[in-house]
Amino acid sequence: MFKTDQKNDIIAENDIWEVEYPVMEHFYTIQGEGAHTGRSSYFIRTAGCDVNCWWCDVKDSWEEEGHPKLTVRELVDAAKQSKAPFVVITGGEPLLHDLLPLTLGLKSAGLQTHIETSGSSPLSGQLDWITLSPKRFKKPTEEVFAYVDELKVVVLTNKDLKWAEENAAKCPEGTRLLLQPEWETPKSVDLIVDYVKENPEWGISLQTHKFLKVP
Ligand code: SF4
């Protein structure tokens, strides 16, 4: 688990519960992709992203402006009302925000904290599961690699397979290694299937929520 160096007692004094985050959406659903596929989970999609992937399927999350600001209290209360055992903090790029107050709040409510990040901004928070989805448009910090639980690389072309190998070489032993076809690039499926057959330490992540039409 990644624990930030920040002192919890300092944060507690400042009352984590009223700290606000710009949030595009938050909802109870099924994790559709990656190592925890098929598990019920609560999603918090923060607003703001500076990575600019051209194929991004959540471009509405890029700007913070126009999205409501919600407090830790509001977000934790909503997540607690679901039966989700863990909360996925995603974006946007969630690490544009200091995640310590939010993750402390979630953990105090007995919820596990997962994050899906490009890793391009400094790590923060108390995180039980880190999914690194590195983007060539804005590379991950070197610091993040020591804490990665799952490496999930979106693949469009052969260049992405090379990018996946470069990133995997920096991850701890035992990291789940997953390649995910870009949804609008069906030819990437053949690339990935051939690659995984040749390199069985890798697996395939599919965006099952899109097949199943689960929001
Ligand atoms: S990092 Fe994620 S949210 Fe940001 S542009 Fe890329 S795919 Fe979209």
Residues whose N, C-alpha, C, O or C-beta is under 5 A from the ligand:
A	BS01	SF4	C49 V51 N52 C53 C56 V58 G91 G92 E93 S118
